[in-house]
């Protein structure tokens, strides 16, 4: 791993308490992390059922390793999404966010396997880019009537990343977070 020159600040923390009742997060001052994910987060667990993100690999419901324990977004991207949707501000609770970070450029496109390490050692491993979906439309419409359908196109390329816990610990609001990136060249096969 290479310690990048980029660090940010955690500006928002939350957890989705019950996935069956919707995608909305509840804001928190801190998050306690175990290897299963964030305490009180419906996306936590060491395993999860396969979903549409991996449908080319597994049938829906197949038990797989949970590398989508947290949803991490950029404060800067949330501002751009809100602008493109035509609203003043997009509350992270409405998109099921777990963490919002300010100050790491192009956060949605940091390499898979990058690490985000908090000041006290808690560390997340980035799984992959989190493509926008239609799930946030209903909570957004409840707060901003008629704007829910504009989320998916406005969030294209800006939805953040999914991540899983590599080192247990606690994240606090306002805490510094440092980006580490894999020491790996770009895959030459992509050009073929």
Secondary structure as UniProt FT lines:
FT   STRAND          2..15
FT   HELIX           19..21
FT   STRAND          26..28
FT   STRAND          30..34
FT   TURN            35..36
FT   STRAND          37..38
FT   TURN            39..40
FT   TURN            42..43
FT   STRAND          47..49
FT   HELIX           52..54
FT   TURN            55..57
FT   TURN            60..61
FT   STRAND          63..65
FT   STRAND          70..74
FT   HELIX           75..85
FT   HELIX           92..95
FT   STRAND          99..102
FT   TURN            105..106
FT   HELIX           107..109
FT   TURN            112..113
FT   STRAND          115..118
FT   TURN            119..120
FT   STRAND          123..129
FT   HELIX           136..143
FT   TURN            145..146
FT   TURN            148..149
FT   HELIX           150..154
FT   TURN            155..157
FT   STRAND          161..167
FT   STRAND          169..172
FT   TURN            173..174
FT   STRAND          176..181
FT   HELIX           188..191
//
